[in-house]
Each structure stands twice: as structure tokens, then as C-alpha cells.
Amino acid sequence: MRIINKIIIHCSATRSDMDFSEKQLEAAHRLRGFNGCGYHFYVRKSGVISTMRDVSVPGAHCKGHNRDSIGICYEGGLAPDRTPADTRTFEQKYALRSLVQCLLQDYPDAQVYGHRELSPDLDGNGTITPNEWLKECPCFEASELRFTS
């Protein structure tokens, strides 16, 4: 059994006015040389949660953090003009919160991060600031998912 210390939230970096299916996500990851989808879960705009990779298998979603994390991706993250934006639907927000809370019950010591929060600390001050983010993903503050019920 893997030790899980992190739950990392991602966006698919796809336009909110277009659908991006599980098959398309998997194909995109295979084109990048991955052995299937790198995320463990995918949350569609409808709120449907798909398991993409068993949690017993390390992901391929956040360099340097795959060994001890679970990756969750939501469909979207780009406005129609292709700029980063929190495009989550009400259904996605509910599904993400519910999924994270379920995972925290199974992995109570895990911390929740947005992908951008795990960018390199370029100035070495111990804090990852927006100017150090490699990307905007997940385009919202993942801290809003860090609550216990």
C-alpha cells in the first residue's frame, strides 16, 4: 500500500465551452508518453467523477510528487478565450469537495494542494508565490477544499 501525503488538484487546461471526455484526456496523456491517464480521478462539468487510475498505482501528474500523492483533475480551467479561469460548474465544485473529503477519510494525514502550489521555490525563501508558479492550474485556491466536516 502506498503512503499518501498529498491530494493534488489539477485542471485539464481545456476551454469551458468545449467538452473534454475521459477518452480524450487519456489520449492526450498517452501522446505525452504516459502509460494511460496520469490522474487518479477526473471530474467532468456534469459533476460525474471517473476513476482514471487506481490509487494503489503512483500517478503521473506532478513531477517530484507522484510517489506519495493522489491526482484529481477537473474538466476545464480555461475561459473560451483560452485564458486561465476558474471554470468549475456548481456540480464540479460539489463533486470535488465530496471526493476530497472522502479521500481525507481514507488518508487523514494528507494535505490538499493545487498543482501550482508545488512549483519550484525559485527564490529559496520557503514560499511559492504567484510569480513562481509554472502554471495557473488549478485556477482556483485549493485551500477551499481543505476543511473537515
C-alpha positions as CSV (number, residue, x, y, z in Angstrom):
1,M,0.0,0.0,0.0
2,R,1.3,3.5,-0.9
3,I,1.7,6.2,1.7
4,I,-0.4,9.2,0.6
5,N,0.7,12.5,1.9
6,K,-0.8,14.8,-0.8
7,I,-4.0,15.2,-2.7
8,I,-3.2,17.4,-5.7
9,I,-5.9,19.3,-7.6
10,H,-5.4,20.0,-11.3
11,C,-7.5,21.3,-14.3
12,S,-7.4,19.8,-17.7
13,A,-6.5,23.2,-19.2
14,T,-9.3,22.9,-21.7
15,R,-11.8,25.6,-22.7
16,S,-15.0,25.7,-20.7
17,D,-17.2,25.9,-23.8
18,M,-15.9,22.6,-25.1
19,D,-16.2,19.1,-23.8
20,F,-13.1,17.0,-23.0
21,S,-14.0,13.4,-22.4
22,E,-12.2,10.8,-20.3
23,K,-11.1,9.2,-23.6
24,Q,-9.7,12.5,-24.8
25,L,-7.8,13.0,-21.5
26,E,-6.3,9.6,-21.7
27,A,-5.3,10.0,-25.3
28,A,-3.7,13.4,-24.5
29,H,-1.6,11.7,-21.8
30,R,-0.6,8.8,-24.0
31,L,0.6,11.3,-26.6
32,R,2.9,12.7,-23.9
33,G,4.3,9.2,-23.4
34,F,2.4,8.2,-20.2
35,N,1.0,4.7,-19.8
36,G,-2.6,5.9,-19.6
37,C,-4.1,8.9,-17.8
38,G,-1.8,10.3,-15.2
39,Y,-4.6,11.4,-12.8
40,H,-6.4,9.1,-10.5
41,F,-9.8,10.9,-10.8
42,Y,-11.4,13.1,-13.4
43,V,-14.3,15.4,-12.6
44,R,-16.5,16.3,-15.5
45,K,-18.5,19.5,-15.8
46,S,-21.6,17.5,-15.0
47,G,-20.1,16.5,-11.7
48,V,-19.5,12.9,-12.7
49,I,-16.4,11.5,-11.1
50,S,-14.4,9.0,-13.2
51,T,-11.7,6.8,-11.8
52,M,-8.8,7.0,-14.3
53,R,-6.0,5.2,-12.4
54,D,-6.2,3.0,-9.3
55,V,-5.0,4.8,-6.2
56,S,-2.6,1.9,-5.5
57,V,-0.6,3.0,-8.5
58,P,1.5,6.2,-8.5
59,G,0.2,8.9,-10.8
60,A,1.9,10.9,-13.5
61,H,0.6,14.3,-12.7
62,C,3.0,16.4,-10.6
63,K,6.8,16.0,-11.1
64,G,8.5,15.1,-7.9
65,H,5.3,14.4,-6.0
66,N,3.7,11.4,-7.8
67,R,5.0,8.7,-5.4
68,D,3.0,9.9,-2.4
69,S,0.0,11.7,-3.9
70,I,-3.4,11.2,-5.5
71,G,-4.1,13.4,-8.5
72,I,-7.5,14.8,-9.2
73,C,-8.3,16.7,-12.4
74,Y,-11.4,18.7,-13.2
75,E,-12.6,19.4,-16.8
76,G,-11.9,22.9,-17.8
77,G,-9.6,25.6,-16.4
78,L,-9.6,27.9,-19.5
79,A,-12.2,30.5,-20.5
80,P,-13.4,30.4,-24.1
81,D,-10.6,32.9,-25.0
82,R,-8.1,30.3,-23.6
83,T,-7.1,32.4,-20.6
84,P,-6.8,30.6,-17.2
85,A,-10.0,30.8,-15.2
86,D,-11.9,29.0,-12.5
87,T,-14.5,27.4,-14.9
88,R,-15.9,24.9,-12.4
89,T,-19.6,24.3,-12.5
90,F,-21.7,24.1,-9.4
91,E,-21.7,20.3,-9.9
92,Q,-17.9,20.2,-10.2
93,K,-17.4,22.2,-7.1
94,Y,-19.7,19.8,-5.1
95,A,-18.1,16.7,-6.6
96,L,-14.6,17.9,-5.9
97,R,-15.4,18.8,-2.4
98,S,-17.1,15.5,-1.8
99,L,-14.3,13.5,-3.4
100,V,-11.6,15.3,-1.4
101,Q,-13.5,14.7,1.8
102,C,-13.8,11.0,1.1
103,L,-10.1,10.7,0.3
104,L,-9.2,12.6,3.5
105,Q,-11.2,10.0,5.5
106,D,-9.0,7.3,3.9
107,Y,-5.8,9.3,4.1
108,P,-6.3,11.6,7.1
109,D,-2.7,12.9,7.2
110,A,-2.8,14.0,3.5
111,Q,-2.6,17.7,2.7
112,V,-4.6,19.2,-0.2
113,Y,-2.6,21.3,-2.8
114,G,-3.3,23.0,-6.1
115,H,-0.8,21.9,-8.7
116,R,0.6,25.4,-8.9
117,E,1.5,25.3,-5.1
118,L,4.0,22.6,-5.8
119,S,6.0,24.7,-8.3
120,P,9.7,25.1,-7.5
121,D,10.6,27.7,-4.9
122,L,12.7,29.8,-7.3
123,D,14.0,32.4,-4.7
124,G,14.5,29.8,-2.0
125,N,12.5,31.7,0.7
126,G,10.3,28.7,1.6
127,T,7.1,30.2,0.0
128,I,5.8,29.6,-3.5
129,T,4.4,32.9,-4.7
130,P,2.3,33.5,-7.9
131,N,5.4,34.8,-9.8
132,E,7.0,31.3,-9.2
133,W,4.0,29.3,-10.5
134,L,4.9,27.2,-13.5
135,K,1.2,27.3,-14.5
136,E,-2.1,28.6,-13.1
137,C,-3.5,25.1,-12.6
138,P,-6.0,24.5,-11.0
139,C,-7.1,28.2,-11.5
140,F,-8.7,28.4,-8.0
141,E,-7.5,28.3,-4.4
142,A,-7.3,24.6,-3.5
143,S,-7.4,25.7,0.2
144,E,-11.2,26.0,-0.1
145,L,-11.2,22.2,-0.3
146,R,-9.2,21.9,3.0
147,F,-11.9,21.6,5.5
148,T,-13.2,18.8,7.6
149,S,-16.9,18.2,8.2
